[in-house]
Amino acid sequence: MKISAILLVLILSSSCSFQFNTGEQAEVVATAGTPEEQMKIDALADGLTKKIDAKQWALLWRSASSLLKDQESQSTFSAKIGATRAMFGEPKRREKVGYSFEDRKSGDVPGYYGIVFYKTDFARADGVDEQVVLVREGNEWRLAGYWAKKTASIKFP
């Protein structure tokens, strides 16, 4: 039990975060986007969270952006998401709470990003902040990252 608690603390401290930051401050222009932009990424983000919930890591990987695939391997990607889900448990309720569109013009990952924000209650953690990060490649939006973080307490079984 102690080892499980220590492992959980280590996982919590690292969270599940696919971020691309080399320490350089990138120029970012963020907005909530237009209703049309929000609609374009809405269904995609919801579908991706369903695949995450269903542990369909291979399907997620196939829909990932070249940016994500260049940053880490499929096995690392799957392990990070799997560790988060093992920590939080199954989702009980997910509420979409906002959008952000960012035009990153400098830094090591320039591009146009759409982020969908959720507040999710899981079996062992309520009020988890989730983000599905998408990047536009050509005319398509593709998965660029998934982030989940709980800043309050976790319920232990």
N, C-alpha and C positions, 0 to 999 in steps of 0.2 A: 504494500500500500504506500509506503514512504517513497519507494522508487517511482511509482506511478505519479505521485504528487510532485516530485522533483522534475520528472519528465514533463509534466503538464506546465509547470512554471517555466521551464526552459522553452517550451513551444510557445507559451503565451508571450514571453518576452521577445520572441522573434516574430510572432504572429505569422499569418500566411500572407505574404506580400510579394508580389512580383512588381518590383519597381526598378526603373532604369535610371540610376543616378550615380554619376561619377564624382559628384561633389561640385561640379560646375553649376553655377546659377544660370538656368536657361531663361530666356525672355518668353514669358507666357502671357497670352491674352485670353482670358476666360470669360465666357458668358453662359447664361442659361439656355441659349439657343432659341431658335424659332420653334413654334409648334410642329412645323413640318420636319425639322431636324430631329426633334424629340421622337416623333412617330417613327422615323426611319430606324432609330436605334432601339426603340422600346421593345418591339417583339423579339428582336435578335437577342437583346440582353436577357429577357425573360426566358427565352429558349435555352440560352447558355446556363442560366441558374438551374433550370430543370435538369440539364445534363450533369451539372455539378452535383445536384441532389441525388441523382440516379447513379452516381459514380461512373459515368461514361467518359472516362478520361481520354480514351483513344479518339472518340468522336470530337471531343473538345480540341484535342491536339490537331486534328485534321482541319478544323475551322480556324486555327490560330493564325495570326499574322506572321509574316516573315520576321518581323522585329522580335516577337516572342521566341520563335524557333531559333533565331540567331543567339538569343541570350541564354537559353538553357535547353537541356535535352528533354525529351518526352518523359523519361523516367523521373527526372528531377521535378518537372512540372507536376506529374501525377502524385509523387510523394508529398510535395508541399500541400496540395489541395487535400489529399487523403489525411494528412496529419491534422489539418484544421478541422476536417469533418469528424475525425476520431475524437478530438478535443471537445467540440461543441455538441456533437450528437446530431440527430436528425432535425431538420427544420420543422417548426410547428406553424409559424406565421411569418410572412414576408410582406413588408410594405414599401412601396417605392416612395422615396422622399425627395428626389430631385435629380437634376441633370447639370452637367457642366460640359461645355465645348471649349476646347483649348487649342489655340493655334500656336504651337511651339516653333519659334522661328530660329532659335539657336540652341546650343548645347549638343550633346551627342545623339539625341533622338528627336530631331525636328519632325513635324508632321501635324496633322489635324486629328485631334482626339475627341471622342465622345465618352463621357463617363455617366453611368447610371448608378445612383446611390440608393441603397436599401437599408431599412432597419429591420432586422430579422430576429425572431425568437426561436432558439434552438432548444432541444431537450435539456441541455445542461447550461445554457446561457441565454438570458433574455437581453434584448437590446443590442445585438451585435451590429456594428457598422460594416456593411458590405459595399464593395464597389466593383462593377464590371467595367473594365476599361477597354474601349474599342479604338481602333485607329483606322482611318480611311486609307485603303490601298486601291488606287485607281478609282473606280466607281463603287467599290464594295467596302463595307465596314467589317473588320475582322477583329477577333479577340487579341488584345495586347497584354492583358493582365487581369488578375482577380485578386482582390484584397479583402480580408475579413479581420476585424479587430474588435476585441471586447475590452473596454476600459474599466469595467466594474467586476464584481465577483463572479466566479463560476460555481455552479452547483455540482457537488460531488455525489455520485450514487451511493 
